[in-house]
């Protein structure tokens, strides 16, 4: 049986990165939302650009929702590992 190792520093970075996903994805989306799609000219192309913009908007929302859920679960995992670590240290006569 192998050792269970948890790198809290790494998990904290992942948790932080998951928290930044929304900012990183919504910034370009806000630019896309503000864009004047009629500037592409051809009406059929305008429709396709608008369709893409709406699908991208929905997809970004779903990705951000998933990232936020993952971040919350990672917070729980880190807290539980900290409790287990403290209990194990106490049981071994450490802290």
N, CA, C and O of each residue as an XYZ file, in Angstrom:
380
protein
N       0.851     -1.171      0.000
C       0.000      0.000      0.000
C       0.899      1.237      0.000
O       1.906      1.275      0.707
N       0.534      2.247     -0.793
C       1.346      3.451     -0.921
C       0.966      4.512      0.085
O      -0.069      4.439      0.746
N       1.818      5.479      0.177
C       1.563      6.620      1.059
C       0.611      7.590      0.372
O       0.660      7.782     -0.843
N      -0.234      8.181      1.158
C      -1.130      9.224      0.672
C      -0.462     10.560      0.937
O      -0.173     10.905      2.083
N      -0.221     11.303     -0.119
C       0.453     12.592      0.008
C      -0.465     13.668     -0.558
O      -1.037     13.515     -1.637
N      -0.593     14.754      0.190
C      -1.418     15.867     -0.249
C      -0.555     17.111     -0.198
O      -0.039     17.470      0.860
N      -0.395     17.765     -1.323
C       0.413     18.973     -1.411
C      -0.533     20.174     -1.317
O      -1.107     20.603     -2.318
N      -0.687     20.707     -0.111
C      -1.644     21.792      0.107
C      -1.283     23.042     -0.679
O      -2.170     23.751     -1.154
N      -0.001     23.318     -0.821
C       0.420     24.503     -1.579
C      -0.043     24.393     -3.035
O      -0.545     25.358     -3.612
N       0.130     23.215     -3.613
C      -0.313     22.991     -4.992
C      -1.833     23.125     -5.090
O      -2.343     23.790     -5.992
N      -2.551     22.496     -4.164
C      -4.010     22.570     -4.197
C      -4.506     23.997     -3.987
O      -5.523     24.391     -4.558
N      -3.804     24.760     -3.182
C      -4.176     26.164     -2.979
C      -4.015     26.953     -4.281
O      -4.838     27.813     -4.596
N      -2.943     26.655     -5.038
C      -2.752     27.329     -6.332
C      -3.863     26.948     -7.313
O      -4.385     27.799     -8.033
N      -4.217     25.667     -7.333
C      -5.299     25.212     -8.209
C      -6.603     25.898     -7.806
O      -7.353     26.366     -8.663
N      -6.867     25.956     -6.521
C      -8.079     26.610     -6.018
C      -8.113     28.079     -6.449
O      -9.151     28.580     -6.883
N      -6.978     28.760     -6.327
C      -6.895     30.158     -6.742
C      -7.122     30.294     -8.247
O      -7.850     31.183     -8.691
N      -6.503     29.417     -9.025
C      -6.678     29.462    -10.476
C      -8.138     29.241    -10.863
O      -8.649     29.902    -11.768
N      -8.802     28.325    -10.189
C     -10.225     28.097    -10.462
C     -11.046     29.340    -10.150
O     -12.026     29.633    -10.834
N     -10.643     30.066     -9.121
C     -11.325     31.305     -8.773
C     -11.112     32.404     -9.803
O     -11.937     33.308     -9.935
N     -10.006     32.325    -10.531
C      -9.685     33.326    -11.554
C     -10.317     33.018    -12.908
O     -10.335     33.880    -13.786
N     -10.829     31.820    -13.089
C     -11.398     31.421    -14.374
C     -12.456     32.413    -14.837
O     -12.471     32.818    -16.000
N     -13.327     32.796    -13.938
C     -14.423     33.704    -14.304
C     -13.874     35.009    -14.874
O     -14.321     35.463    -15.928
N     -12.914     35.607    -14.188
C     -12.331     36.863    -14.678
C     -11.653     36.677    -16.028
O     -11.794     37.510    -16.923
N     -10.926     35.592    -16.166
C     -10.187     35.357    -17.411
C     -11.111     35.088    -18.592
O     -10.789     35.445    -19.725
N     -12.251     34.463    -18.336
C     -13.164     34.151    -19.427
C     -14.136     35.287    -19.731
O     -14.496     35.505    -20.888
N     -14.556     36.002    -18.706
C     -15.553     37.046    -18.940
C     -14.960     38.306    -19.560
O     -15.676     39.055    -20.224
N     -13.681     38.554    -19.362
C     -13.079     39.751    -19.960
C     -13.206     39.738    -21.486
O     -13.713     40.705    -22.053
N     -12.763     38.673    -22.172
C     -12.950     38.666    -23.629
C     -14.425     38.559    -24.021
O     -14.829     39.075    -25.063
N     -15.227     37.892    -23.191
C     -16.649     37.789    -23.492
C     -17.305     39.163    -23.443
O     -18.155     39.472    -24.278
N     -16.923     39.987    -22.480
C     -17.465     41.342    -22.405
C     -17.116     42.133    -23.669
O     -17.930     42.903    -24.178
N     -15.881     41.928    -24.168
C     -15.498     42.582    -25.426
C     -16.356     42.080    -26.581
O     -16.797     42.859    -27.426
N     -16.585     40.779    -26.604
C     -17.414     40.195    -27.656
C     -18.847     40.709    -27.562
O     -19.467     41.018    -28.580
N     -19.369     40.800    -26.351
C     -20.731     41.309    -26.165
C     -20.857     42.751    -26.657
O     -21.889     43.135    -27.207
N     -19.813     43.541    -26.458
C     -19.849     44.949    -26.831
C     -19.608     45.174    -28.324
O     -19.843     46.267    -28.840
N     -19.144     44.144    -29.007
C     -18.814     44.296    -30.430
C     -20.071     44.513    -31.260
O     -21.122     43.927    -30.999
N     -19.938     45.356    -32.248
C     -21.025     45.617    -33.191
C     -20.934     44.582    -34.305
O     -20.125     44.718    -35.223
N     -21.762     43.555    -34.221
C     -21.682     42.466    -35.201
C     -22.085     42.912    -36.597
O     -21.721     42.264    -37.578
N     -22.824     43.997    -36.704
C     -23.216     44.467    -38.038
C     -22.004     44.934    -38.835
O     -22.080     45.082    -40.055
N     -20.885     45.168    -38.149
C     -19.676     45.632    -38.820
C     -19.086     44.579    -39.750
O     -18.268     44.907    -40.610
N     -19.489     43.313    -39.592
C     -18.951     42.279    -40.486
C     -19.597     42.349    -41.859
O     -19.106     41.740    -42.809
N     -20.706     43.093    -41.971
C     -21.284     43.369    -43.281
C     -22.417     42.470    -43.705
O     -23.580     42.767    -43.434
N     -22.106     41.405    -44.349
C     -23.092     40.486    -44.937
C     -24.096     40.008    -43.877
O     -23.685     39.486    -42.841
N     -25.407     40.177    -44.118
C     -26.424     39.795    -43.133
C     -26.317     38.342    -42.655
O     -26.510     38.061    -41.473
N     -26.011     37.429    -43.569
C     -25.884     36.027    -43.157
C     -24.702     35.851    -42.201
O     -24.774     35.075    -41.248
N     -23.630     36.568    -42.461
C     -22.460     36.510    -41.587
C     -22.766     37.163    -40.240
O     -22.323     36.679    -39.198
N     -23.513     38.245    -40.260
C     -23.923     38.903    -39.014
C     -24.711     37.920    -38.154
O     -24.491     37.827    -36.947
N     -25.628     37.188    -38.779
C     -26.410     36.183    -38.053
C     -25.519     35.110    -37.450
O     -25.717     34.695    -36.308
N     -24.547     34.668    -38.215
C     -23.639     33.621    -37.710
C     -22.778     34.144    -36.561
O     -22.541     33.427    -35.588
N     -22.318     35.367    -36.665
C     -21.515     35.957    -35.592
C     -22.374     36.124    -34.339
O     -21.920     35.832    -33.233
N     -23.615     36.594    -34.507
C     -24.522     36.722    -33.361
C     -24.792     35.361    -32.727
O     -24.815     35.230    -31.503
N     -24.997     34.345    -33.573
C     -25.241     32.995    -33.053
C     -24.034     32.498    -32.257
O     -24.180     31.938    -31.171
N     -22.837     32.713    -32.817
C     -21.615     32.319    -32.115
C     -21.511     33.047    -30.781
O     -21.188     32.443    -29.758
N     -21.786     34.347    -30.799
C     -21.686     35.150    -29.583
C     -22.626     34.607    -28.505
O     -22.237     34.504    -27.342
N     -23.843     34.265    -28.876
C     -24.806     33.728    -27.908
C     -24.384     32.360    -27.386
O     -24.503     32.088    -26.191
N     -23.890     31.495    -28.278
C     -23.426     30.170    -27.832
C     -22.210     30.302    -26.928
O     -22.096     29.604    -25.920
N     -21.303     31.201    -27.293
C     -20.098     31.404    -26.492
C     -20.472     31.936    -25.117
O     -19.900     31.511    -24.114
N     -21.414     32.850    -25.060
C     -21.893     33.412    -23.804
C     -22.409     32.290    -22.900
O     -22.042     32.214    -21.728
N     -23.249     31.432    -23.444
C     -23.808     30.313    -22.675
C     -22.696     29.352    -22.227
O     -22.688     28.888    -21.087
N     -21.769     29.065    -23.131
C     -20.679     28.133    -22.814
C     -19.782     28.683    -21.711
O     -19.364     27.944    -20.819
N     -19.489     29.968    -21.770
C     -18.666     30.597    -20.733
C     -19.369     30.504    -19.382
O     -18.745     30.199    -18.366
N     -20.676     30.769    -19.383
C     -21.440     30.650    -18.135
C     -21.310     29.248    -17.554
O     -21.094     29.094    -16.352
N     -21.437     28.228    -18.395
C     -21.346     26.836    -17.929
C     -19.939     26.509    -17.431
O     -19.781     25.829    -16.417
N     -18.919     26.989    -18.139
C     -17.547     26.733    -17.694
C     -17.273     27.404    -16.349
O     -16.632     26.818    -15.476
N     -17.754     28.619    -16.188
C     -17.552     29.329    -14.922
C     -18.299     28.643    -13.793
O     -17.800     28.561    -12.671
N     -19.478     28.159    -14.085
C     -20.253     27.427    -13.078
C     -19.500     26.166    -12.650
O     -19.419     25.864    -11.459
N     -18.955     25.436    -13.609
C     -18.178     24.237    -13.292
C     -16.917     24.553    -12.508
O     -16.567     23.836    -11.571
N     -16.236     25.619    -12.886
C     -15.012     26.013    -12.176
C     -15.333     26.416    -10.741
O     -14.587     26.077     -9.822
N     -16.429     27.132    -10.542
C     -16.815     27.549     -9.187
C     -17.169     26.329     -8.332
O     -16.808     26.265     -7.157
N     -17.874     25.364     -8.926
C     -18.199     24.135     -8.192
C     -16.935     23.366     -7.828
O     -16.812     22.859     -6.714
N     -15.999     23.280     -8.763
C     -14.734     22.590     -8.489
C     -13.958     23.297     -7.388
O     -13.365     22.646     -6.528
N     -13.958     24.626     -7.410
C     -13.273     25.412     -6.382
C     -13.870     25.134     -5.005
O     -13.136     24.942     -4.036
N     -15.188     25.112     -4.919
C     -15.852     24.838     -3.639
C     -15.509     23.441     -3.136
O     -15.251     23.258     -1.946
N     -15.504     22.463     -4.022
C     -15.168     21.097     -3.618
C     -13.713     21.003     -3.171
O     -13.397     20.293     -2.216
N     -12.839     21.712     -3.854
C     -11.429     21.710     -3.471
C     -11.231     22.355     -2.100
O     -10.394     21.901     -1.320
N     -11.990     23.405     -1.801
C     -11.937     24.020     -0.467
C     -12.304     22.992      0.600
O     -11.651     22.904      1.639
N     -13.349     22.219      0.337
C     -13.795     21.185      1.284
C     -12.716     20.116      1.443
O     -12.403     19.705      2.560
N     -12.156     19.674      0.331
C     -11.114     18.639      0.364
C      -9.913     19.123      1.175
O      -9.395     18.388      2.016
N      -9.471     20.350      0.927
C      -8.319     20.882      1.660
C      -8.617     20.973      3.152
O      -7.764     20.634      3.973
N      -9.818     21.426      3.513
C     -10.184     21.541      4.927
C     -10.219     20.169      5.590
O      -9.748     20.007      6.716
N     -10.774     19.186      4.893
C     -10.849     17.834      5.463
C      -9.465     17.211      5.609
O      -9.191     16.540      6.604
N      -8.588     17.426      4.627
C      -7.224     16.914      4.753
C      -6.516     17.572      5.932
O      -5.755     16.908      6.636
N      -6.749     18.849      6.157
C      -6.125     19.542      7.290
C      -6.607     18.938      8.610
O      -5.814     18.758      9.534
N      -7.900     18.626      8.703
C      -8.438     17.994      9.920
C      -7.821     16.610     10.130
O      -7.422     16.257     11.240
N      -7.751     15.839      9.052
C      -7.172     14.488      9.145
C      -5.712     14.568      9.566
O      -5.256     13.797     10.410
N      -4.986     15.505      8.974
C      -3.573     15.675      9.304
C      -3.400     16.029     10.780
O      -2.530     15.480     11.455
N      -4.226     16.943     11.278
C      -4.139     17.349     12.682
C      -4.495     16.183     13.597
O      -3.848     15.979     14.625
N      -5.512     15.423     13.232
C      -5.914     14.254     14.047
C      -4.820     13.202     14.065
O      -4.528     12.617     15.107
N      -4.223     12.966     12.921
C      -3.152     11.978     12.839
C      -1.938     12.426     13.652
O      -1.317     11.624     14.350
N      -1.609     13.712     13.553
C      -0.478     14.231     14.325
C      -0.744     14.103     15.824
O       0.153     13.750     16.589
N      -1.968     14.389     16.236
C      -2.326     14.270     17.661
C      -2.260     12.820     18.095
O      -1.779     12.524     19.189
N      -2.737     11.907     17.253
C      -2.734     10.486     17.586
C      -1.318      9.938     17.691
O      -1.051      9.020     18.468
N      -0.424     10.503     16.911
C       0.967     10.058     16.946
C       1.784     10.790     18.014
O       2.993     10.590     18.131
N       1.104     11.638     18.789
C       1.772     12.343     19.881
C       2.535     13.567     19.418
O       3.387     14.081     20.143
N       2.239     14.036     18.222
C       2.906     15.222     17.668
C       2.348     16.491     18.281
O       2.644     16.830     19.427
N       1.565     17.160     17.530
C       1.061     18.499     17.884
C       0.021     18.464     18.958
O      -0.491     19.510     19.356
